[in-house]
Amino acid sequence: MPVPLAPYPTPPGSYTPPVNAGAQSQLVCSGCRNLLMYPAGATSVCCAVCNAITAVPPPGTEMAQLVCGGCHTLLMYIRGATSVQCSCCHTVNLALEANQVAHVNCGNCRMLLMYQYGARSVKCAVCNFVTSAGGSASGAAEQKFNNT
């Protein structure tokens, strides 16, 4: 025989959430490298996976992200840094701003390659072909993307 369910009681008064209740930011855990979400105003975050406590950067600090070239881990760093060392594999990654990066298609396999603007050539990680980066005779067009 089914048991009748009682309705949930109504809350005693209306709840008004704080104005910035939905404001959340994110950072990478200093222990396990998982992405952590935290509420505005927090000074540190405890990871639910590894229990590591990660300090939150001061308000107004602009952060950027890149993927490590050695182990493909997501790295977060303070915008403006020129290089970032991965805490997992210790690879030193160049942290280039959008206006410091140029693109060219590989002269062999046509893969789109990204390199530091001003370099003379770039080696393809797929086929190891070295493509001339500036005004090449092979017709590979260089594109500079400005951050404007």
Backbone as CSV, one residue per row, in Angstrom:
resi,resn,N_x,N_y,N_z,CA_x,CA_y,CA_z,C_x,C_y,C_z
1,MET,0.848,-1.173,0.000,0.000,0.000,0.000,0.899,1.244,0.000
2,PRO,0.663,2.209,-0.908,1.498,3.405,-0.979,1.329,4.274,0.272
3,VAL,2.433,4.880,0.657,2.424,5.785,1.813,2.223,7.200,1.299
4,PRO,1.245,7.913,1.837,1.043,9.299,1.377,2.206,10.182,1.821
5,LEU,2.613,11.067,0.926,3.706,11.980,1.228,3.159,13.334,1.647
6,ALA,3.748,13.894,2.690,3.333,15.221,3.142,4.058,16.267,2.301
7,PRO,3.406,17.367,1.993,4.081,18.423,1.221,5.178,19.075,2.060
8,TYR,6.192,19.609,1.364,7.250,20.328,2.068,6.666,21.551,2.746
9,PRO,7.115,21.864,3.959,6.603,23.068,4.626,7.097,24.323,3.908
10,THR,6.326,25.339,3.938,6.721,26.599,3.318,7.724,27.287,4.227
11,PRO,8.744,27.919,3.654,9.745,28.581,4.488,9.139,29.743,5.257
12,PRO,9.629,30.008,6.476,9.089,31.096,7.288,9.591,32.449,6.804
13,GLY,8.997,33.049,5.862,9.422,34.347,5.331,10.185,34.158,4.032
14,SER,10.310,35.207,3.284,10.986,35.117,1.991,12.473,35.368,2.159
15,TYR,13.270,34.620,1.417,14.722,34.746,1.441,15.158,35.646,0.300
16,THR,15.962,36.642,0.618,16.509,37.524,-0.402,18.004,37.272,-0.489
17,PRO,18.477,36.698,-1.599,19.912,36.429,-1.715,20.700,37.721,-1.819
18,PRO,21.966,37.701,-1.407,22.802,38.889,-1.563,22.913,39.291,-3.032
19,VAL,23.232,40.541,-3.267,23.270,41.080,-4.618,24.279,40.329,-5.487
20,ASN,25.447,39.984,-4.953,26.471,39.326,-5.756,26.520,37.824,-5.494
21,ALA,25.374,37.215,-5.167,25.336,35.790,-4.817,25.828,34.917,-5.965
22,GLY,25.593,35.324,-7.206,25.998,34.502,-8.342,27.415,34.785,-8.807
23,ALA,28.064,35.809,-8.237,29.401,36.175,-8.683,30.415,35.146,-8.207
24,GLN,30.980,34.413,-9.156,31.982,33.406,-8.832,33.172,33.570,-9.760
25,SER,34.301,33.157,-9.253,35.518,33.153,-10.056,36.082,31.742,-10.042
26,GLN,37.144,31.532,-10.774,37.741,30.210,-10.818,39.254,30.314,-10.792
27,LEU,39.883,29.271,-10.270,41.329,29.152,-10.267,41.701,27.677,-10.287
28,VAL,42.963,27.390,-10.530,43.432,26.012,-10.608,43.961,25.602,-9.237
29,CYS,43.557,24.422,-8.773,43.987,23.896,-7.480,45.505,23.734,-7.471
30,SER,46.133,24.174,-6.387,47.589,24.063,-6.284,48.038,22.628,-6.026
31,GLY,47.107,21.749,-5.649,47.452,20.360,-5.380,47.241,19.446,-6.566
32,CYS,45.983,19.323,-7.009,45.651,18.334,-8.046,45.395,18.949,-9.415
33,ARG,45.473,20.278,-9.543,45.315,20.999,-10.810,43.893,21.006,-11.349
34,ASN,42.897,20.632,-10.528,41.502,20.731,-10.955,41.079,22.192,-10.945
35,LEU,40.073,22.518,-11.735,39.537,23.860,-11.780,38.586,24.048,-10.609
36,LEU,38.819,25.066,-9.789,37.994,25.335,-8.610,37.179,26.589,-8.828
37,MET,35.923,26.557,-8.394,35.054,27.736,-8.433,34.942,28.228,-7.001
38,TYR,34.935,29.551,-6.826,34.821,30.102,-5.481,34.005,31.387,-5.526
39,PRO,33.345,31.726,-4.403,32.517,32.930,-4.373,33.375,34.190,-4.282
40,ALA,32.834,35.282,-4.743,33.527,36.561,-4.670,33.823,36.888,-3.213
41,GLY,35.013,37.391,-2.959,35.392,37.773,-1.609,36.184,36.721,-0.855
42,ALA,36.267,35.496,-1.385,37.019,34.443,-0.703,38.513,34.762,-0.761
43,THR,39.254,34.379,0.285,40.701,34.602,0.312,41.474,33.323,0.031
44,SER,40.830,32.167,0.244,41.442,30.881,-0.074,40.335,29.878,-0.371
45,VAL,40.707,28.803,-1.079,39.738,27.785,-1.476,40.300,26.418,-1.112
46,CYS,39.472,25.573,-0.482,39.862,24.205,-0.158,39.299,23.280,-1.231
47,CYS,40.169,22.503,-1.863,39.757,21.592,-2.927,39.015,20.398,-2.339
48,ALA,37.881,20.059,-2.912,37.084,18.924,-2.442,37.707,17.596,-2.845
49,VAL,38.607,17.595,-3.824,39.216,16.361,-4.294,40.449,15.995,-3.464
50,CYS,41.378,16.947,-3.294,42.650,16.630,-2.622,42.847,17.360,-1.303
51,ASN,41.905,18.212,-0.931,41.948,18.994,0.318,43.080,20.016,0.379
52,ALA,43.718,20.319,-0.744,44.748,21.357,-0.765,44.079,22.718,-0.654
53,ILE,44.724,23.634,0.044,44.200,24.997,0.175,44.986,25.887,-0.780
54,THR,44.259,26.547,-1.674,44.860,27.413,-2.683,44.496,28.852,-2.371
55,ALA,45.493,29.738,-2.316,45.254,31.153,-2.050,44.622,31.806,-3.274
56,VAL,43.672,32.687,-3.036,43.007,33.432,-4.108,43.821,34.695,-4.367
57,PRO,44.121,35.021,-5.633,44.858,36.252,-5.925,44.083,37.479,-5.444
58,PRO,44.785,38.558,-5.131,44.096,39.770,-4.662,43.084,40.276,-5.684
59,PRO,42.015,40.938,-5.226,41.017,41.480,-6.160,41.673,42.419,-7.170
60,GLY,41.215,42.340,-8.392,41.745,43.190,-9.458,42.911,42.574,-10.205
61,THR,43.427,41.446,-9.716,44.510,40.762,-10.416,43.933,40.063,-11.633
62,GLU,44.431,40.411,-12.802,43.916,39.810,-14.028,44.690,38.538,-14.325
63,MET,43.954,37.443,-14.451,44.573,36.145,-14.665,44.416,35.707,-16.123
64,ALA,45.322,34.851,-16.566,45.262,34.269,-17.903,45.513,32.766,-17.773
65,GLN,45.242,32.038,-18.843,45.411,30.589,-18.837,46.175,30.162,-20.084
66,LEU,46.922,29.057,-19.942,47.539,28.429,-21.099,47.645,26.937,-20.822
67,VAL,47.841,26.166,-21.868,48.015,24.724,-21.740,49.499,24.428,-21.839
68,CYS,50.021,23.688,-20.861,51.445,23.353,-20.820,51.846,22.576,-22.073
69,GLY,52.950,22.967,-22.679,53.439,22.286,-23.862,54.036,20.921,-23.560
70,GLY,54.373,20.670,-22.304,54.970,19.393,-21.941,53.963,18.327,-21.572
71,CYS,53.001,18.676,-20.706,52.070,17.656,-20.196,50.604,17.986,-20.462
72,HIS,50.331,19.089,-21.129,48.978,19.500,-21.510,48.075,19.807,-20.312
73,THR,48.680,20.230,-19.194,47.921,20.635,-18.013,47.526,22.097,-18.169
74,LEU,46.310,22.443,-17.726,45.866,23.829,-17.758,46.610,24.609,-16.679
75,LEU,47.266,25.700,-17.070,48.010,26.538,-16.140,47.366,27.908,-16.069
76,MET,47.266,28.454,-14.866,46.786,29.824,-14.686,47.952,30.660,-14.192
77,TYR,48.010,31.895,-14.654,49.093,32.785,-14.271,48.601,34.219,-14.313
78,ILE,49.356,35.111,-13.689,48.992,36.527,-13.686,49.303,37.097,-15.063
79,ARG,48.294,37.736,-15.656,48.461,38.298,-17.002,49.633,39.268,-17.014
80,GLY,50.444,39.157,-18.045,51.619,40.000,-18.173,52.910,39.237,-17.946
81,ALA,52.818,38.051,-17.347,54.017,37.233,-17.153,54.567,36.823,-18.509
82,THR,55.875,36.696,-18.617,56.480,36.319,-19.893,56.670,34.818,-20.014
83,SER,56.785,34.121,-18.871,56.904,32.664,-18.904,56.240,32.076,-17.665
84,VAL,55.814,30.816,-17.784,55.130,30.113,-16.703,55.731,28.724,-16.595
85,GLN,56.193,28.349,-15.389,56.743,27.012,-15.195,55.641,26.098,-14.687
86,CYS,55.466,24.965,-15.340,54.446,23.993,-14.967,54.872,23.301,-13.670
87,SER,53.953,23.222,-12.710,54.273,22.578,-11.442,54.212,21.059,-11.551
88,CYS,53.668,20.536,-12.646,53.591,19.074,-12.823,54.849,18.522,-13.487
89,CYS,55.229,19.085,-14.649,56.367,18.538,-15.397,57.561,19.484,-15.439
90,HIS,57.420,20.675,-14.857,58.481,21.685,-14.749,58.902,22.288,-16.083
91,THR,58.088,22.115,-17.134,58.358,22.761,-18.411,58.152,24.262,-18.267
92,VAL,59.044,25.061,-18.829,58.882,26.511,-18.843,58.164,26.866,-20.141
93,ASN,56.959,27.432,-20.018,56.123,27.786,-21.166,56.169,29.282,-21.405
94,LEU,56.287,29.689,-22.665,56.184,31.110,-22.997,54.739,31.544,-22.848
95,ALA,54.535,32.662,-22.180,53.188,33.201,-21.997,53.073,34.447,-22.855
96,LEU,52.636,34.250,-24.070,52.565,35.350,-25.025,51.179,35.966,-25.045
97,GLU,51.138,37.275,-25.129,49.869,37.981,-25.284,49.423,37.844,-26.736
98,ALA,48.162,38.125,-26.982,47.606,37.959,-28.332,48.341,38.805,-29.364
99,ASN,48.846,39.968,-28.969,49.529,40.815,-29.949,50.992,40.430,-30.121
100,GLN,51.453,39.362,-29.443,52.818,38.881,-29.593,52.865,37.565,-30.365
101,VAL,51.724,37.114,-30.834,51.613,35.806,-31.465,51.249,35.968,-32.937
102,ALA,51.873,35.153,-33.769,51.542,35.148,-35.193,51.237,33.709,-35.603
103,HIS,50.596,33.559,-36.748,50.211,32.238,-37.243,50.665,32.070,-38.687
104,VAL,51.015,30.839,-39.046,51.378,30.516,-40.417,50.995,29.051,-40.648
105,ASN,50.648,28.707,-41.868,50.355,27.314,-42.192,51.652,26.591,-42.510
106,CYS,51.774,25.370,-42.007,52.958,24.547,-42.273,53.121,24.389,-43.782
107,GLY,54.354,24.538,-44.263,54.641,24.412,-45.686,54.519,22.986,-46.204
108,ASN,54.406,22.008,-45.306,54.305,20.616,-45.720,52.895,20.069,-45.517
109,CYS,52.404,20.091,-44.279,51.103,19.455,-43.994,49.953,20.453,-43.856
110,ARG,50.238,21.752,-43.967,49.234,22.824,-43.919,48.599,23.017,-42.549
111,MET,49.151,22.412,-41.497,48.662,22.604,-40.129,48.884,24.066,-39.744
112,LEU,47.910,24.681,-39.060,48.067,26.066,-38.617,49.022,26.085,-37.430
113,LEU,50.110,26.836,-37.568,51.139,26.916,-36.532,51.108,28.282,-35.862
114,MET,51.376,28.303,-34.563,51.438,29.553,-33.811,52.880,29.726,-33.334
115,TYR,53.404,30.944,-33.434,54.781,31.196,-33.037,54.901,32.623,-32.550
116,GLN,56.023,32.906,-31.882,56.254,34.250,-31.380,56.462,35.196,-32.555
117,TYR,55.724,36.298,-32.568,55.799,37.246,-33.668,57.232,37.744,-33.825
118,GLY,57.706,37.754,-35.036,59.054,38.207,-35.322,60.033,37.076,-35.578
119,ALA,59.645,35.832,-35.262,60.529,34.691,-35.521,60.700,34.506,-37.021
120,ARG,61.852,33.981,-37.426,62.130,33.794,-38.850,61.549,32.494,-39.394
121,SER,61.449,31.486,-38.526,60.907,30.200,-38.968,60.240,29.508,-37.787
122,VAL,59.427,28.483,-38.114,58.731,27.714,-37.081,58.716,26.247,-37.510
123,LYS,58.971,25.351,-36.538,59.001,23.919,-36.828,57.650,23.313,-36.461
124,CYS,57.081,22.567,-37.385,55.783,21.930,-37.178,55.947,20.756,-36.207
125,ALA,55.094,20.688,-35.197,55.139,19.602,-34.223,54.526,18.321,-34.781
126,VAL,53.784,18.416,-35.885,53.143,17.246,-36.473,54.091,16.516,-37.427
127,CYS,54.679,17.273,-38.371,55.511,16.624,-39.393,56.986,17.028,-39.323
128,ASN,57.350,17.915,-38.394,58.732,18.387,-38.180,59.296,19.226,-39.328
129,PHE,58.446,19.680,-40.230,58.877,20.536,-41.335,59.138,21.943,-40.788
130,VAL,60.199,22.592,-41.240,60.512,23.957,-40.825,59.988,24.909,-41.892
131,THR,59.071,25.774,-41.487,58.445,26.729,-42.400,59.001,28.123,-42.138
132,SER,59.335,28.833,-43.189,59.764,30.221,-43.064,58.564,31.045,-42.607
133,ALA,58.756,31.872,-41.608,57.624,32.582,-41.029,57.354,33.931,-41.678
134,GLY,58.353,34.615,-42.151,58.131,35.936,-42.726,58.205,35.923,-44.228
135,GLY,57.166,36.385,-44.933,57.164,36.535,-46.375,57.798,35.372,-47.128
136,SER,57.329,34.182,-46.871,57.950,33.000,-47.486,57.598,32.890,-48.958
137,ALA,58.495,32.281,-49.703,58.285,32.089,-51.139,57.255,30.999,-51.400
138,SER,56.990,30.161,-50.378,56.035,29.074,-50.593,54.590,29.547,-50.563
139,GLY,54.413,30.827,-50.260,53.058,31.376,-50.296,52.301,31.211,-48.988
140,ALA,52.920,30.692,-47.961,52.244,30.583,-46.657,52.117,31.988,-46.092
141,ALA,50.898,32.385,-45.863,50.647,33.754,-45.417,50.773,33.861,-43.901
142,GLU,51.490,34.883,-43.461,51.625,35.140,-42.034,50.501,36.063,-41.604
143,GLN,49.913,35.740,-40.463,48.829,36.560,-39.944,49.187,36.979,-38.535
144,LYS,49.132,38.274,-38.253,49.352,38.753,-36.909,48.005,39.156,-36.338
145,PHE,47.672,38.618,-35.165,46.399,38.927,-34.519,46.662,39.952,-33.430
146,ASN,46.117,41.147,-33.569,46.274,42.192,-32.561,45.170,42.073,-31.533
147,ASN,45.494,42.395,-30.323,44.533,42.348,-29.209,43.896,43.723,-29.071
148,THR,43.076,44.117,-30.062,42.431,45.428,-30.023,40.947,45.291,-30.202
